Amino acid sequence: GDMADDDARPTLHNWLLSLAETHGVKVHPSLEFRETTHCGRGLFAVADIAVGEVLLAVPNALTLSVQDGAGVSLPPDGNWRRTRAGVTAGSPDHGKGWECVLSRAVLDAVSGDGGGFWEMYGGLMPPPEAMALPFLIPTEDLGYLEDALLAEDAVLTRSMIAAAMPDLLDRVGVVDEDEDGSARENKTQDLSSTNTKPDVARSAAAWALALVRSRVMLAGSVRGGGTARAIVPFMDLANHASIPNADYRCDGIETKKSGVGKQTNKKHFELVCVRPVKRDSEINLAYTKGEGTSREHFNQYGFVPGGGYARDRVELGPWIDEDEKEKQSAIEGKTAVRLLQATRLRLKQKLQALTSPETAFACTSTETKGSTSHASWVAAGSFLSGLFGAHKAGAPMTDNEEQMTLTALRNRIAELEKTWRQSLAEDEDEAVVVAARVHERRAKTATRGLEDSNDERTMNVLSLRLNKKRLVNRVKELLADADLDVIDV
């Protein structure tokens, strides 16, 4: 159907519903596939849905799945030529791990080599420019992440991709042009004869790996050890929430939630309701179990949940003042009792002021100005507790030592802020502008242009930066009232 008309949302639903029905996918009558302005495509309820109801049942035979040491299960009607090429004797051994095999299967699926269903469904995959996984970001733009560890990991991942999938380094889009494979070989030879280094960040292999990392689901254990993993169509449209209302189950995975019965049909992946869903609410999965950090989440999915993670920490740069550094190392191991008390009291007040816990959606939408989240306050409090020696059985610091610790910390935070390309306020202003552009284009059309796609990536990178800077701001707020002469002990 033409998804560019005004009726874009129902058209998307009708098209997907008919594709689902043709291929034996069961869709709950109250579930709707929607294209929204705030978070792209997602799953929504058109009526209230009770706990335990099965929202989607996708036949295992439609999924792209790999089992450690036990091979691949793919729909039988495709020729899967890239996947086959990757497991031949002549191809690199380090390209035979599950991630590379599944990446090849994804490329086959979206290029028409994966059979009828995937040729249709593959068109829903986000274009590479819309995704913000660090290894997709060109080298010249990595500094924009303001995160040296993520940038370093991106470079390492790209060298892994080049070594493991050397035959898939053409740019995305080039892959689709040659149906017979012969033109493709010539192209690859041209590449080597002119000694042009392939642009791995923009390659088909990198895009496929990004789709795999951001979409793969665990599918239980394999007999004889190892793990099964799958990309499950339709279910991969569910966006993330830290407090989800749905979970999935399959042959190797059960949903351990009260009110949710056992799965009876093991030949399907099922998406099941685990909390009551109200009409017009979004149906969400938790991509992670709430553990980990914003950096880890961004590295795997290319976005961060609005409020961050409770395990996030401020990363202070190296000491600038050697004298201050020596003084601090002299009191290392001691506990700043009064600072700890002041911080805990202030944190308690902040958390009480947050009346309702905010659910952080992964809708690439940036947190609104001044909005708050439990997770980032907890992260700020934990960071300070660690610095002030909460978990050490050290002797208490003297008042003078506590004052020194507080001053040194404030100085180091000020130095950290100097390393930022833009202030928190400037990032927030830019995020508002970029988000408005994305919303406007999504409202106009379901087919997105290149420029729009870059905006989506920019929006996600900005949300990573905003999370970090807001955490620093939370720490500053907790320290704001910590001047020791005002603390009554």
C-alpha positions in Angstrom: 0.0 0.0 0.0 1.0 3.6 -0.4 2.2 4.6 3.0 2.8 8.2 2.1 -0.8 9.4 2.2 -2.6 11.1 5.1 -4.0 7.8 6.2 -0.5 6.5 7.0 -1.2 4.9 10.4 -4.2 2.6 9.5 -2.5 1.8 6.2 0.6 0.5 8.1 -1.7 -1.6 10.4 -3.8 -3.0 7.5 -0.7 -3.9 5.5 1.0 -5.6 8.4 -2.2 -7.3 9.5 -2.7 -8.8 6.0 1.0 -9.9 5.9 0.6 -11.5 9.3 -2.5 -13.4 8.4 -1.0 -14.6 5.1 1.9 -16.1 7.0 0.1 -17.7 10.0 0.9 -14.9 12.6 -1.9 -14.5 15.1 -2.5 -10.8 16.1 -4.7 -9.9 19.1 -7.9 -8.1 17.9 -7.1 -5.1 20.2 -3.5 -4.7 19.0 -2.7 -2.1 16.4 0.6 -1.4 14.5 1.1 2.3 14.5 3.5 4.9 13.1 3.7 7.7 15.7 5.4 11.1 15.6 7.1 10.6 19.0 8.7 7.2 18.6 8.3 5.9 15.1 6.6 2.5 14.7 5.2 0.7 17.7 2.5 -1.6 19.1 -0.6 0.0 20.6 -3.8 -1.2 22.3 -7.1 0.0 20.8 -9.0 -1.4 23.8 -8.1 -2.5 27.3 -6.2 -5.8 27.4 -6.0 -8.1 30.4 -2.9 -9.8 31.9 -2.2 -13.1 30.4 -3.6 -12.4 26.9 -1.5 -13.4 24.0 -0.8 -10.2 21.9 1.2 -11.8 19.1 2.0 -15.4 18.1 4.7 -15.7 15.4 5.5 -19.1 14.0 9.2 -20.2 14.7 9.5 -20.9 11.0 9.3 -17.2 10.1 12.1 -16.2 12.5 15.8 -15.9 11.7 17.5 -18.0 14.3 20.9 -19.3 15.2 21.9 -21.9 17.7 25.5 -22.0 19.1 27.2 -24.9 17.5 24.0 -26.2 16.0 23.5 -24.1 12.9 20.8 -21.8 11.6 17.1 -22.1 11.1 15.8 -19.9 8.3 12.6 -19.8 6.2 12.9 -22.5 3.5 11.8 -20.5 0.5 14.9 -18.2 0.4 18.3 -18.9 -1.3 20.2 -17.2 1.6 23.3 -16.8 -0.6 25.3 -14.5 1.8 24.5 -16.8 4.7 25.7 -19.8 2.8 28.8 -18.0 1.6 29.7 -17.1 5.2 29.8 -20.7 6.5 31.8 -22.2 3.6 35.3 -23.6 4.3 37.0 -20.7 2.6 35.4 -17.9 4.6 37.1 -16.4 7.7 36.6 -18.6 10.8 35.9 -15.6 13.1 33.0 -14.7 10.7 31.2 -17.9 11.7 30.0 -16.8 15.2 26.3 -16.2 15.7 26.4 -12.4 15.3 28.0 -12.7 11.8 25.8 -15.5 10.6 22.7 -13.7 11.7 24.0 -10.5 10.1 24.3 -12.3 6.8 20.8 -13.7 7.2 19.4 -10.2 7.8 21.1 -8.9 4.7 19.7 -11.8 2.7 16.3 -11.2 4.2 16.2 -7.5 3.3 17.7 -8.0 -0.2 15.2 -10.5 -1.5 17.3 -13.6 -0.9 15.4 -14.7 2.1 12.1 -15.7 0.6 8.7 -14.1 0.1 7.8 -13.1 3.6 11.1 -11.3 4.4 11.2 -9.6 1.1 8.0 -7.8 2.2 8.8 -7.4 5.9 12.4 -6.4 5.4 11.3 -3.0 4.1 10.4 -2.0 7.7 14.0 -2.1 8.8 15.3 1.3 9.8 17.9 2.8 7.3 21.5 2.9 8.6 21.5 6.7 8.9 18.6 6.5 11.3 20.5 4.2 13.7 23.0 5.5 16.3 25.0 2.4 17.3 28.5 3.8 17.6 30.1 1.7 14.9 27.7 3.1 12.3 28.8 6.7 13.1 31.5 7.8 10.7 35.0 8.4 12.2 34.8 12.1 11.7 31.5 12.3 13.8 32.5 10.0 16.7 33.6 13.0 18.8 30.0 14.1 18.8 29.2 11.2 21.2 31.4 13.0 23.8 32.3 9.5 25.1 35.9 8.2 24.5 35.0 4.6 25.5 32.1 4.3 23.0 34.3 5.9 20.2 37.1 3.4 20.9 34.7 0.5 20.9 33.2 1.7 17.6 36.7 1.6 16.0 37.4 -1.9 17.3 34.0 -3.2 16.2 34.6 -1.9 12.7 37.9 -3.7 12.4 36.1 -6.9 13.6 33.4 -6.3 10.9 36.1 -5.8 8.1 37.9 -9.0 9.1 34.9 -11.2 9.6 32.7 -10.1 6.7 35.1 -8.8 4.0 32.7 -9.7 1.2 29.9 -7.4 2.6 31.7 -4.0 2.8 29.9 -2.4 -0.1 27.8 0.5 0.9 24.2 -0.1 1.8 22.0 0.1 -1.3 24.7 -1.3 -3.6 23.8 -4.7 -2.3 20.3 -4.6 -3.8 21.4 -3.6 -7.3 23.0 -6.9 -8.5 20.6 -9.7 -8.5 22.9 -12.2 -10.3 25.9 -11.7 -8.1 28.3 -11.2 -11.1 28.3 -7.4 -11.0 28.8 -7.6 -7.3 32.1 -9.5 -7.7 33.3 -7.0 -10.2 32.6 -4.2 -7.8 34.5 -5.9 -5.1 37.5 -6.4 -7.4 37.3 -2.7 -8.4 37.4 -1.8 -4.8 40.6 -3.8 -4.3 42.3 -2.7 -7.5 42.0 1.0 -6.8 43.2 0.4 -3.2 40.2 2.3 -1.9 39.7 1.5 1.8 36.1 0.4 2.3 34.0 2.7 4.5 33.1 0.1 7.1 30.8 2.5 9.1 28.5 2.8 6.0 28.8 -0.8 4.9 26.0 -3.3 4.5 27.8 -5.6 7.0 27.8 -2.8 9.7 24.1 -2.0 9.1 23.2 -5.7 9.3 25.2 -6.1 12.6 23.4 -3.1 14.0 20.0 -4.6 13.1 21.1 -7.9 14.8 22.3 -6.3 18.0 19.3 -4.0 18.4 16.7 -6.7 17.5 18.0 -10.1 18.6 16.1 -12.1 21.3 17.3 -14.9 23.5 15.5 -18.1 22.6 16.7 -20.5 25.3 19.5 -23.0 25.6 20.6 -25.5 23.0 21.0 -29.2 23.8 24.7 -29.8 24.6 25.2 -26.3 25.8 25.1 -22.9 24.1 22.3 -20.4 23.4 19.7 -20.0 20.8 19.0 -16.5 19.5 16.4 -15.2 17.1 15.1 -12.1 15.2 11.3 -12.3 15.5 9.3 -10.3 13.0 6.3 -8.2 14.3 7.7 -8.5 17.9 10.7 -6.4 16.9 8.3 -3.5 16.5 7.7 -3.3 20.3 9.6 -0.3 21.8 11.4 -0.4 25.1 10.2 0.6 28.5 12.0 0.2 31.8 8.6 -0.9 33.3 7.1 -3.1 30.5 3.6 -4.3 30.1 4.5 -7.2 27.9 7.0 -10.0 27.8 7.8 -12.8 25.3 8.1 -16.6 25.6 9.1 -19.4 23.3 10.1 -23.0 23.5 13.2 -22.2 25.6 11.9 -19.2 27.6 8.9 -19.0 30.0 7.3 -15.7 31.3 7.6 -15.9 35.1 4.8 -13.4 35.9 1.7 -14.0 38.1 -1.5 -14.3 36.2 0.3 -15.4 33.0 -0.3 -19.1 32.2 2.1 -21.5 30.6 2.7 -21.5 26.8 0.8 -24.3 25.2 2.0 -24.0 21.6 5.8 -24.3 21.5 5.9 -23.8 17.7 5.5 -20.0 18.2 7.1 -17.0 19.8 4.4 -15.3 21.8 4.2 -11.8 23.1 2.1 -11.8 26.2 0.5 -9.1 28.4 2.1 -9.0 31.9 0.3 -5.8 33.2 -3.1 -4.5 32.4 -2.9 -2.3 29.3 -5.4 0.6 28.9 -6.9 1.6 25.6 -4.5 3.8 23.5 -1.5 2.8 25.6 1.7 1.6 23.9 2.7 -2.0 24.4 6.3 -2.2 25.5 9.0 -4.8 26.2 12.0 -4.3 28.5 15.0 -4.8 26.3 17.2 -5.1 29.4 16.2 -6.2 32.8 17.0 -2.8 34.3 20.6 -3.7 34.9 23.6 -2.1 33.3 24.3 1.5 32.3 23.2 4.0 29.8 26.5 3.6 27.9 26.0 -0.2 27.6 22.4 0.3 26.5 23.5 2.9 23.9 26.2 0.6 22.6 23.8 -2.2 22.0 20.6 -0.4 20.9 21.7 3.1 19.8 19.5 5.0 22.2 19.2 5.5 26.0 16.1 5.4 28.1 15.0 9.0 29.1 16.0 8.8 32.8 19.1 6.7 32.5 20.1 3.8 34.8 20.6 3.7 38.5 24.1 2.3 37.8 25.2 5.3 35.8 28.2 7.2 37.3 29.8 10.5 36.6 33.2 10.0 35.1 35.6 12.6 36.4 38.6 13.4 34.3 42.2 13.2 35.5 43.3 15.5 38.3 44.4 19.0 37.1 45.7 20.2 40.4 48.6 17.9 41.5 48.6 19.5 45.0 44.9 18.8 45.4 45.5 15.2 44.2 48.1 14.6 46.9 45.9 15.9 49.6 43.0 13.7 48.5 45.2 10.6 48.3 46.3 11.2 51.9 42.7 10.9 53.1 41.8 8.0 50.8 39.9 5.3 52.7 38.4 7.7 55.3 34.7 8.3 55.5 33.1 11.8 55.0 30.4 11.2 57.6 28.8 14.7 57.5 28.9 14.9 53.7 27.2 11.5 53.5 24.5 12.6 55.9 23.9 15.8 54.0 23.8 14.0 50.6 21.4 11.3 51.9 19.0 13.9 53.4 19.0 15.9 50.1 18.5 12.7 48.0 15.6 11.7 50.2 13.9 15.1 49.7 14.5 14.9 46.0 13.0 11.4 45.7 10.0 12.4 47.8 9.3 15.3 45.5 9.0 13.0 42.6 5.4 11.9 43.1 5.1 9.4 40.3 7.9 7.3 38.9 8.3 8.1 35.2 8.4 5.3 32.8 11.4 5.9 30.5 10.3 5.0 26.9 12.9 4.2 24.3 11.1 6.4 21.9 14.2 8.2 20.8 12.3 11.2 22.3 14.5 13.3 24.5 13.4 14.0 28.1 11.6 17.3 28.4 13.4 20.2 30.0 13.4 20.0 33.8 11.8 16.6 33.8 13.1 14.2 36.4 13.6 10.5 36.9 14.2 8.3 40.0 17.1 6.4 38.3 19.3 9.4 37.7 18.8 10.7 41.3 19.7 7.3 42.6 22.7 7.2 40.3 23.9 10.6 41.6 23.4 9.6 45.2 25.3 6.3 44.7 28.1 8.1 42.9 28.6 10.5 45.9 28.1 7.8 48.5 31.0 5.9 46.8 33.2 9.0 46.8 32.5 9.8 50.4 33.5 6.3 51.6 30.0 4.9 52.4 31.2 1.3 51.8 34.5 1.6 53.5 35.1 1.0 57.1 37.5 3.9 57.3 38.0 6.4 60.1 35.9 9.5 59.9 37.4 12.6 58.2 38.0 15.7 60.1 35.9 18.8 59.2 38.9 20.2 57.4 39.3 17.0 55.4 35.6 17.0 54.5 35.8 20.6 53.3 38.9 19.8 51.2 37.0 16.8 49.7 34.0 18.9 48.8 36.1 21.7 47.2 38.2 19.2 45.2 35.0 17.5 43.9 33.5 20.8 42.9 36.7 21.8 41.1 36.8 18.4 39.2 33.2 18.7 38.1 33.9 22.3 36.8 36.9 20.9 34.9 34.7 18.1 33.4 32.1 20.6 32.2 34.9 22.5 30.4 35.5 19.4 28.2 32.0 19.4 26.8 31.4 20.7 23.3 28.1 22.3 24.4 26.6 23.0 27.8 23.6 21.1 29.1 21.3 24.0 28.2 22.7 24.2 24.6 22.2 20.4 24.2 18.6 20.7 25.5 17.9 23.5 23.0 19.4 21.6 20.1 17.4 18.5 21.1 14.1 20.4 21.1 14.8 21.7 17.5 15.9 18.3 16.2 13.0 16.5 17.8 10.5 19.0 16.3 12.0 18.3 12.8 11.7 14.5 13.3 8.1 14.8 14.6 7.1 17.1 11.7 8.5 14.7 9.1 7.0 11.6 10.8 3.6 13.3 10.8 3.8 14.1 7.1 4.9 10.7 5.8 5.8 7.2 6.7 8.5 7.0 4.1 11.5 8.9 5.4 14.2 10.9 3.5 17.9 10.7 4.2 18.0 14.1 6.0 15.2 12.9 8.4 17.2 9.8 9.1 20.2 11.7 10.2 18.0 13.7 12.5 16.9 10.5 14.2 20.5 9.6 14.8 21.3 13.1 16.1 18.4 12.9 18.4 19.6 9.7 20.0 23.2 10.9 20.3 21.9 14.1 22.0 19.8 12.0 24.4 23.0 10.1 25.4 24.8 13.4 26.1 21.8 14.9 27.9 21.6 11.8 30.2 25.3 12.3 31.2 25.0 16.0 31.7 21.8 15.8 33.7 23.5 13.3 35.9 26.3 15.8 36.6 23.7 18.4 37.3 22.0 16.1 39.8 25.3 15.6 41.5 25.8 19.4 41.7 22.3 19.8 43.1 23.0 17.2 45.8 26.3 19.0 46.7 24.7 22.5 46.5 23.6 22.5 50.1 26.5 20.5 51.4 28.6 23.4 52.8 29.8 22.1 56.1 29.3 25.2 58.1 25.5 24.9 57.5 25.3 21.2 58.4 24.0 20.6 61.9 25.4 17.3 63.2 
